[in-house]
């Protein structure tokens, strides 16, 4: 029982973040302008400060400010098939569905830049990772599978011992065989209470500057301060099981009833994790001519360790204290590795006429080179890759309409994929408008919807199949000023 239960570590580490757009743990949607036009890598605008920092060098002299708020909602749907689920007295089928809701009601951000001569200084604040809470009212399938296996094993052992003792006087040589035959055909029943809630925030504050090396060529250098704050709260409790063997199944002996009380093996855990690091960022932007603009950005891979502050019950603490136990990664005071990947972003913009701008971009996340707790990076085949495109059209002086598309492709092995940690490749579409209230004030309204691929992972050794699915939508509102 103790050996199997240790993967609660992964259970509470799962799905706390609200994945919106970007890599495994990276949010690229940092303002409403992104939500209305997903291809920002080659754009020149204060709202493109995250995607193309070097491009801010070409803003007009003066102060530029963008204030934004987003609302995101995501569902995570896992359908797990496991034979022993049929013994659950509350849901006696082999297939159980586990649903989680991840909500981020308010996601704030701001971008600011001050431009003078050939220089500019900028500041950007956003939730660059996570940004929400995820709650599974019924826990996750991997946990019920572990407990059901343990329960059935414990019941069977108890039945065999009882029947062997019952039959030994009359059938000394066949008692064990008879006991095993009856145990194999006995109907068991179990129930338990399981719950998981997680919260994940990465606060990013980036400061930097740009310089026009030439009138049409700029470079940027920035430093991002990252503060991570996570909380994982989960339990498995009220674990019990029973069996009932009728008399006609016991070779004329009286029937047997019994129960297995596993309440002492329940687990509760409440873990806060915090960490801080600094991440360098460089960029370049080339305004080829009045029609073309090209840009590139690189975020350096960065080491990040999260320190635990944990409350556990006695049983969980015993598990965490065992060498090699996965629950140990939540031990109080321990530091957990969760590095930030290097990111290479390329983009371009083409304006066939002044009122129309066509954008395209490409992002690559060096996930496999990014150190994670438990060496999870070893289960990644290669890094995440994104391609995107978008268009903006200034219909009139006060109205711009826009749309965009982005394809995010993960390359994760089946060993990486489980209901504890899973990501699905997706296609996202975005629509929105920019309203010009005055010459120095505009509003962005945007909506992004992600369409995820489904994925089935079959574990033949464990006789378990998982079907994964997600939904995601994000609204955003931004206001932009020039002084």
C-alpha positions as a printed NumPy array, in Angstrom:
array([[  0.   ,   0.   ,   0.   ],
       [  2.713,   2.461,   1.   ],
       [  4.751,   1.888,  -2.133],
       [  1.793,   2.497,  -4.411],
       [  0.437,   5.518,  -2.629],
       [  3.529,   7.638,  -3.097],
       [  2.479,   9.035,  -6.439],
       [  0.247,  11.488,  -4.631],
       [  3.258,  13.7  ,  -5.2  ],
       [  2.443,  13.82 ,  -8.853],
       [ -1.275,  14.058,  -8.096],
       [ -0.994,  17.313,  -6.185],
       [  1.613,  18.626,  -8.604],
       [ -0.784,  18.246, -11.483],
       [ -2.775,  20.738, -13.455],
       [ -2.7  ,  23.722, -11.16 ],
       [ -1.964,  26.195, -13.886],
       [ -4.317,  27.701, -16.399],
       [ -2.609,  26.941, -19.694],
       [ -3.68 ,  29.568, -22.203],
       [ -1.196,  30.031, -25.031],
       [  2.466,  29.18 , -25.241],
       [  4.745,  26.375, -24.114],
       [  4.347,  23.829, -21.339],
       [  4.377,  26.487, -18.611],
       [  4.619,  29.744, -20.58 ],
       [  1.828,  32.25 , -21.194],
       [  2.397,  34.238, -24.37 ],
       [ -1.034,  35.875, -24.213],
       [ -0.144,  38.791, -21.981],
       [ -2.644,  41.404, -23.132],
       [ -5.878,  41.959, -25.04 ],
       [ -4.057,  42.859, -28.265],
       [ -2.678,  39.317, -28.437],
       [ -6.172,  37.916, -27.966],
       [ -7.406,  39.782, -31.052],
       [ -4.359,  39.019, -33.244],
       [ -2.186,  36.053, -32.215],
       [  0.886,  36.86 , -34.329],
       [  2.783,  39.619, -32.5  ],
       [  6.441,  38.624, -33.04 ],
       [  6.996,  41.117, -35.87 ],
       [  4.603,  43.793, -34.67 ],
       [  5.603,  47.319, -33.617],
       [  3.306,  48.494, -30.834],
       [  3.426,  49.022, -27.084],
       [  1.169,  45.953, -26.761],
       [  3.834,  43.862, -28.551],
       [  6.455,  44.622, -25.905],
       [  6.581,  40.987, -24.714],
       [  6.707,  39.451, -28.193],
       [  8.995,  42.012, -29.874],
       [ 10.772,  44.201, -27.307],
       [ 13.235,  45.601, -29.848],
       [ 10.331,  46.905, -31.924],
       [  9.413,  49.448, -29.258],
       [ 12.441,  51.487, -30.371],
       [ 10.354,  52.646, -33.351],
       [  7.484,  54.07 , -31.299],
       [  7.003,  57.825, -31.328],
       [  9.027,  59.864, -28.786],
       [  7.304,  60.087, -25.435],
       [  5.591,  57.794, -22.957],
       [  3.525,  54.751, -23.988],
       [  1.343,  52.744, -21.597],
       [ -0.954,  49.73 , -22.009],
       [ -3.186,  48.45 , -19.182],
       [ -4.894,  45.088, -19.61 ],
       [ -7.101,  42.546, -17.925],
       [ -8.007,  39.032, -19.103],
       [-10.53 ,  36.414, -18.018],
       [ -9.685,  32.762, -18.738],
       [-11.574,  29.533, -18.226],
       [-10.388,  26.035, -19.029],
       [-11.798,  22.557, -18.496],
       [ -9.727,  19.399, -18.245],
       [-11.499,  16.169, -19.006],
       [ -9.936,  12.755, -18.358],
       [-11.814,   9.524, -19.012],
       [-10.032,   6.564, -17.42 ],
       [-10.78 ,   2.905, -18.029],
       [ -9.477,   0.454, -15.427],
       [-11.016,  -2.985, -14.649],
       [-11.029,  -2.599, -10.875],
       [-13.117,   0.595, -11.072],
       [-16.077,  -1.784, -11.394],
       [-15.736,  -2.528,  -7.659],
       [-16.535,   1.078,  -6.733],
       [-19.901,   0.918,  -4.973],
       [-20.777,   4.438,  -6.113],
       [-19.929,   3.902,  -9.784],
       [-19.724,   0.213, -10.678],
       [-18.362,   0.613, -14.209],
       [-14.84 ,   0.127, -15.478],
       [-14.784,   3.621, -17.01 ],
       [-14.823,   6.736, -14.829],
       [-14.751,  10.365, -15.892],
       [-12.76 ,  12.976, -13.977],
       [-13.372,  16.641, -14.691],
       [-11.417,  19.662, -13.541],
       [-12.128,  23.36 , -13.906],
       [ -9.331,  25.92 , -14.125],
       [-10.453,  29.516, -13.718],
       [ -8.575,  32.793, -13.76 ],
       [-11.187,  35.517, -13.291],
       [ -8.753,  38.444, -13.445],
       [ -5.342,  38.342, -15.122],
       [ -3.75 ,  41.821, -15.054],
       [ -0.801,  43.138, -17.038],
       [  0.793,  46.382, -18.13 ],
       [  3.38 ,  47.434, -20.679],
       [  5.183,  50.788, -20.59 ],
       [  7.891,  52.422, -22.673],
       [  9.551,  55.836, -22.754],
       [ 11.235,  56.804, -26.022],
       [ 13.775,  59.557, -26.689],
       [ 16.313,  60.126, -29.459],
       [ 17.618,  56.653, -30.414],
       [ 16.816,  55.118, -27.032],
       [ 13.858,  53.695, -25.177],
       [ 13.387,  52.188, -21.721],
       [ 10.593,  49.716, -21.058],
       [  8.801,  47.88 , -18.273],
       [  6.425,  44.919, -18.561],
       [  4.411,  43.14 , -15.868],
       [  2.346,  40.012, -16.547],
       [  1.492,  36.545, -15.305],
       [  3.972,  34.775, -17.52 ],
       [  3.044,  31.315, -16.274],
       [  0.009,  29.782, -14.628],
       [ -2.516,  32.376, -13.586],
       [ -5.376,  30.339, -12.169],
       [ -6.746,  27.564, -10.001],
       [ -7.766,  24.056, -10.964],
       [-10.064,  21.852,  -8.919],
       [-10.928,  18.153,  -9.251],
       [-13.844,  17.401,  -6.922],
       [-13.461,  13.643,  -7.397],
       [ -9.693,  13.515,  -7.545],
       [ -7.993,  11.816, -10.482],
       [ -8.195,   8.389, -12.086],
       [ -4.594,   7.485, -11.379],
       [ -5.27 ,   7.725,  -7.663],
       [ -8.434,   5.714,  -7.668],
       [ -6.632,   3.073,  -9.736],
       [ -3.846,   2.86 ,  -7.168],
       [ -6.23 ,   2.615,  -4.239],
       [ -8.562,   0.145,  -5.947],
       [ -5.604,  -2.112,  -6.718],
       [ -4.473,  -1.949,  -3.133],
       [ -7.981,  -2.53 ,  -1.781],
       [ -8.607,  -5.572,  -3.959],
       [ -5.207,  -6.99 ,  -3.069],
       [ -5.867,  -6.469,   0.655],
       [ -9.351,  -8.017,   0.489],
       [ -8.151, -11.006,  -1.484],
       [ -5.354, -11.624,   0.99 ],
       [ -7.786, -11.451,   3.898],
       [-10.254, -13.829,   2.194],
       [ -7.562, -16.37 ,   1.337],
       [ -6.272, -16.353,   4.898],
       [ -9.771, -16.77 ,   6.341],
       [-10.823, -19.531,   3.957],
       [ -7.556, -21.419,   4.254],
       [ -7.995, -21.54 ,   7.995],
       [-11.621, -22.621,   7.54 ],
       [-10.893, -25.474,   5.116],
       [ -7.571, -26.75 ,   6.473],
       [ -9.044, -29.246,   8.979],
       [-11.186, -30.969,   6.314],
       [ -9.087, -30.338,   3.204],
       [ -5.511, -29.975,   4.466],
       [ -3.939, -30.291,   1.01 ],
       [ -6.539, -28.477,  -1.071],
       [ -7.406, -25.661,   1.356],
       [ -5.152, -23.06 ,  -0.251],
       [ -6.304, -23.905,  -3.779],
       [ -9.975, -23.776,  -2.792],
       [ -9.462, -20.459,  -0.977],
       [ -7.817, -18.929,  -4.019],
       [-10.594, -20.104,  -6.344],
       [-13.27 , -18.558,  -4.158],
       [-11.262, -15.342,  -3.693],
       [-10.927, -15.002,  -7.465],
       [-14.706, -15.039,  -7.933],
       [-15.686, -12.936,  -4.912],
       [-17.407,  -9.605,  -5.468],
       [-15.755,  -6.743,  -3.617],
       [-16.909,  -3.223,  -2.98 ],
       [-14.942,  -0.102,  -2.054],
       [-15.429,   3.603,  -1.653],
       [-13.197,   6.575,  -0.936],
       [-13.139,  10.343,  -0.98 ],
       [-10.561,  12.062,  -3.167],
       [ -9.981,  15.742,  -3.927],
       [ -7.378,  17.965,  -5.502],
       [ -6.999,  21.721,  -5.916],
       [ -3.988,  23.542,  -7.233],
       [ -2.958,  27.131,  -7.815],
       [ -0.029,  28.329,  -9.901],
       [  1.239,  31.864, -10.475],
       [  4.411,  33.141, -12.103],
       [  4.696,  36.907, -11.768],
       [  6.992,  38.389, -14.409],
       [  8.42 ,  41.922, -14.19 ],
       [ 10.697,  42.755, -17.105],
       [ 12.82 ,  45.887, -17.385],
       [ 15.061,  46.769, -20.289],
       [ 15.975,  49.136, -23.032],
       [ 16.375,  49.436, -26.781],
       [ 18.802,  51.294, -29.006],
       [ 18.629,  52.178, -32.698],
       [ 21.933,  50.993, -34.085],
       [ 20.763,  52.334, -37.458],
       [ 17.71 ,  54.319, -38.399],
       [ 15.995,  51.05 , -39.383],
       [ 17.734,  48.573, -37.044],
       [ 17.289,  48.279, -33.281],
       [ 18.466,  45.941, -30.535],
       [ 17.081,  45.308, -27.045],
       [ 18.339,  43.935, -23.78 ],
       [ 16.106,  43.082, -20.846],
       [ 16.111,  41.295, -17.523],
       [ 13.007,  39.554, -16.21 ],
       [ 12.405,  39.004, -12.512],
       [ 10.292,  35.874, -11.972],
       [  8.497,  35.167,  -8.717],
       [  6.686,  31.818,  -8.583],
       [  3.948,  31.068,  -6.06 ],
       [  2.159,  27.693,  -6.092],
       [ -0.182,  25.872,  -3.767],
       [ -1.23 ,  22.22 ,  -3.904],
       [ -3.962,  20.945,  -1.619],
       [ -5.197,  17.379,  -1.905],
       [ -6.381,  14.387,   0.044],
       [ -7.499,  10.78 ,  -0.228],
       [ -9.548,   9.79 ,   2.799],
       [-12.36 ,   7.57 ,   4.127],
       [-10.914,   4.571,   2.302],
       [-12.755,   1.339,   3.1  ],
       [-13.947,  -1.865,   1.465],
       [-16.084,  -4.907,   2.17 ],
       [-16.823,  -8.38 ,   0.81 ],
       [-19.673, -10.871,   1.092],
       [-19.294, -14.564,   0.242],
       [-22.617, -16.48 ,   0.267],
       [-22.797, -19.956,   1.836],
       [-23.406, -21.693,  -1.499],
       [-19.987, -20.552,  -2.63 ],
       [-18.093, -21.979,   0.333],
       [-18.602, -25.741,  -0.09 ],
       [-21.314, -25.885,   2.554],
       [-19.517, -23.828,   5.158],
       [-21.18 , -20.688,   6.495],
       [-20.855, -17.578,   4.333],
       [-18.196, -15.013,   5.088],
       [-18.501, -11.282,   5.411],
       [-15.728,  -8.865,   6.167],
       [-14.26 ,  -5.42 ,   5.62 ],
       [-10.901,  -3.809,   5.188],
       [-10.446,  -0.455,   6.889],
       [ -7.7  ,   1.594,   5.26 ],
       [ -8.477,   4.892,   6.915],
       [ -5.068,   4.891,   8.563],
       [ -3.593,   4.987,   5.047],
       [ -5.347,   8.223,   4.113],
       [ -3.291,  11.179,   2.965],
       [ -3.702,  14.924,   3.301],
       [ -1.283,  17.512,   1.991],
       [ -1.142,  21.296,   1.76 ],
       [  2.002,  22.611,   0.116],
       [  3.047,  26.182,  -0.715],
       [  5.956,  26.623,  -3.095],
       [  7.797,  29.878,  -3.772],
       [ 10.823,  30.722,  -5.851],
       [ 12.644,  33.613,  -7.495],
       [ 15.007,  33.94 , -10.447],
       [ 16.25 ,  36.356, -13.102],
       [ 16.016,  35.68 , -16.846],
       [ 17.962,  37.628, -19.533],
       [ 16.237,  38.53 , -22.821],
       [ 17.701,  39.926, -26.053],
       [ 15.975,  41.075, -29.237],
       [ 16.506,  42.643, -32.642],
       [ 14.169,  44.421, -35.069],
       [ 14.831,  45.391, -38.686],
       [ 12.488,  47.763, -40.502],
       [ 13.404,  46.676, -44.007],
       [ 11.241,  49.324, -45.681],
       [  7.763,  50.836, -45.412],
       [  6.208,  47.441, -46.2  ],
       [  8.333,  44.917, -44.285],
       [  9.441,  44.465, -40.676],
       [ 11.42 ,  41.492, -39.304],
       [ 12.196,  40.684, -35.667],
       [ 13.717,  38.066, -33.374],
       [ 13.853,  37.485, -29.622],
       [ 15.656,  34.988, -27.395],
       [ 14.852,  34.256, -23.749],
       [ 17.731,  32.501, -22.006],
       [ 17.158,  29.142, -20.247],
       [ 17.051,  29.89 , -16.538],
       [ 17.412,  27.843, -13.377],
       [ 14.495,  28.066, -10.933],
       [ 14.111,  26.326,  -7.58 ],
       [ 10.9  ,  26.36 ,  -5.556],
       [ 11.039,  26.061,  -1.766],
       [  8.322,  24.071,  -0.009],
       [  6.341,  25.083,   3.037],
       [  4.219,  22.028,   3.711],
       [  1.669,  20.627,   6.115],
       [  1.124,  16.836,   5.938],
       [ -0.695,  14.318,   8.063],
       [  1.342,  11.625,   9.841],
       [  1.014,   8.976,   7.137],
       [  2.024,  11.39 ,   4.353],
       [  5.001,  12.596,   6.38 ],
       [  6.167,   9.006,   6.858],
       [  6.006,   8.46 ,   3.126],
       [  7.852,  11.695,   2.374],
       [ 10.65 ,  10.644,   4.704],
       [ 11.413,   7.459,   2.782],
       [ 14.36 ,   7.611,   0.408],
       [ 13.267,   7.704,  -3.243],
       [  9.625,   8.338,  -2.353],
       [  7.998,  10.724,  -4.829],
       [  6.023,  12.342,  -2.055],
       [  9.361,  13.581,  -0.792],
       [  9.382,  16.374,  -3.36 ],
       [  6.735,  18.066,  -1.182],
       [  8.649,  17.65 ,   2.061],
       [  8.71 ,  20.788,   4.173],
       [ 11.772,  22.915,   3.426],
       [ 12.804,  21.031,   0.293],
       [ 13.747,  22.896,  -2.9  ],
       [ 12.214,  21.612,  -6.133],
       [ 13.694,  22.217,  -9.599],
       [ 11.375,  23.868, -12.147],
       [ 13.596,  25.628, -14.714],
       [ 12.362,  28.096, -17.333],
       [ 13.017,  27.012, -20.928],
       [ 14.961,  28.982, -23.463],
       [ 12.654,  30.456, -26.118],
       [ 13.508,  31.548, -29.66 ],
       [ 10.858,  33.694, -31.348],
       [ 10.938,  34.916, -34.968],
       [  8.382,  37.082, -36.692],
       [  7.611,  39.336, -39.613],
       [  5.035,  41.851, -40.744],
       [  4.049,  42.86 , -44.27 ],
       [  1.894,  45.889, -45.054],
       [  0.73 ,  45.777, -48.698],
       [ -1.047,  49.086, -48.045],
       [ -0.907,  51.391, -45.05 ],
       [ -4.246,  50.245, -43.644],
       [ -3.542,  46.476, -43.775],
       [ -0.883,  44.537, -41.867],
       [ -0.227,  40.812, -42.302],
       [  1.794,  39.007, -39.613],
       [  3.477,  35.627, -39.24 ],
       [  5.608,  34.137, -36.472],
       [  7.407,  31.05 , -35.155],
       [  8.278,  30.115, -31.558],
       [ 10.452,  27.295, -30.31 ],
       [ 10.692,  26.256, -26.644],
       [ 13.79 ,  24.333, -25.561],
       [ 11.788,  22.128, -23.179],
       [ 13.982,  19.049, -23.426],
       [ 17.009,  21.036, -22.261],
       [ 15.036,  22.403, -19.302],
       [ 15.702,  20.643, -15.988],
       [ 12.575,  19.498, -14.116],
       [ 11.912,  17.664, -10.859],
       [ 12.125,  13.914, -11.367],
       [ 13.902,  14.482, -14.707],
       [ 10.563,  14.873, -16.479],
       [ 12.429,  16.452, -19.395],
       [ 13.663,  12.96 , -20.318],
       [ 10.098,  12.046, -21.356],
       [  9.925,  14.909, -23.864],
       [ 10.791,  13.904, -27.422],
       [ 11.627,  17.475, -28.471],
       [ 10.674,  21.039, -27.672],
       [  7.344,  22.741, -28.234],
       [  6.922,  24.544, -31.555],
       [  4.367,  27.187, -32.514],
       [  3.484,  28.873, -35.782],
       [  1.058,  31.753, -36.031],
       [ -0.427,  34.239, -38.466],
       [ -2.695,  37.241, -38.214],
       [ -4.06 ,  40.269, -39.994],
       [ -5.195,  43.768, -39.028],
       [ -7.3  ,  46.132, -41.122],
       [ -7.892,  49.773, -40.316],
       [-11.433,  50.072, -41.611],
       [-11.598,  53.74 , -40.675],
       [ -9.806,  56.219, -38.465],
       [-11.404,  54.944, -35.266],
       [-11.843,  51.189, -35.931],
       [ -9.359,  48.356, -36.563],
       [-10.56 ,  44.773, -36.945],
       [ -8.199,  41.828, -36.565],
       [ -7.962,  38.075, -36.41 ],
       [ -5.304,  35.441, -35.916],
       [ -4.446,  31.758, -35.724],
       [ -1.826,  29.806, -33.837],
       [ -0.844,  26.149, -33.884],
       [  0.915,  24.81 , -30.771],
       [  2.56 ,  21.414, -31.145],
       [  3.904,  19.44 , -28.201],
       [  6.181,  16.452, -28.682],
       [  5.581,  14.43 , -25.534],
       [  6.045,  10.705, -25.097],
       [  3.361,   8.415, -23.685],
       [  5.49 ,   8.154, -20.526],
       [  5.112,  11.913, -20.027],
       [  1.376,  11.855, -20.608],
       [ -0.84 ,  10.985, -17.665],
       [ -3.744,  12.578, -15.866],
       [ -1.273,  14.161, -13.496],
       [  0.691,  16.072, -16.12 ],
       [ -0.687,  16.301, -19.616],
       [ -0.583,  18.836, -22.438],
       [ -2.43 ,  18.614, -25.734],
       [ -1.465,  20.172, -29.05 ],
       [ -3.96 ,  22.761, -30.196],
       [ -5.083,  25.301, -32.725],
       [ -6.209,  28.672, -31.41 ],
       [ -8.186,  31.384, -33.186],
       [ -8.57 ,  34.996, -32.141],
       [-10.875,  37.857, -33.089],
       [-11.136,  41.414, -31.902],
       [-11.101,  45.133, -32.524],
       [ -9.128,  48.233, -31.614],
       [-11.189,  51.352, -31.   ],
       [ -9.522,  54.751, -31.202],
       [-11.173,  57.062, -28.694],
       [ -8.738,  59.952, -29.219],
       [ -5.438,  60.517, -30.964],
       [ -3.679,  59.346, -27.805],
       [ -6.052,  56.694, -26.424],
       [ -7.152,  53.343, -27.876],
       [ -9.047,  50.32 , -26.568],
       [ -8.406,  46.652, -27.415],
       [-11.112,  44.008, -27.178],
       [-10.118,  40.412, -27.909],
       [-11.315,  36.825, -27.655],
       [ -9.24 ,  33.65 , -28.091],
       [-10.552,  30.099, -28.286],
       [ -8.333,  27.021, -28.311],
       [ -9.293,  23.776, -30.028],
       [ -7.345,  20.908, -28.481],
       [ -6.542,  17.568, -30.008],
       [ -7.666,  14.566, -28.018],
       [ -5.235,  11.852, -27.098],
       [ -5.51 ,   8.258, -25.884],
       [ -2.718,   6.671, -23.881],
       [ -2.845,   2.918, -23.31 ],
       [ -0.79 ,   1.411, -20.52 ],
       [ -0.905,  -2.315, -21.276],
       [  1.179,  -3.218, -18.239],
       [ -1.226,  -1.488, -15.852],
       [ -4.303,  -2.434, -17.934],
       [ -5.295,   1.232, -17.906],
       [ -6.419,   3.588, -20.667],
       [ -6.735,   7.369, -20.425],
       [ -8.55 ,   9.674, -22.83 ],
       [ -7.548,  13.351, -22.537],
       [ -9.435,  16.43 , -23.65 ],
       [ -9.391,  20.157, -22.864],
       [-11.316,  23.322, -23.632],
       [-10.096,  26.878, -23.261],
       [-11.362,  30.395, -23.855],
       [ -9.993,  33.821, -22.901],
       [-11.487,  37.323, -23.048],
       [ -9.416,  40.477, -22.794],
       [ -9.789,  44.24 , -22.481],
       [ -6.975,  46.758, -22.781],
       [ -6.551,  50.507, -22.855],
       [ -3.496,  52.148, -24.405],
       [ -2.182,  55.697, -23.893],
       [  0.448,  57.922, -25.487],
       [  1.798,  61.009, -23.702]])
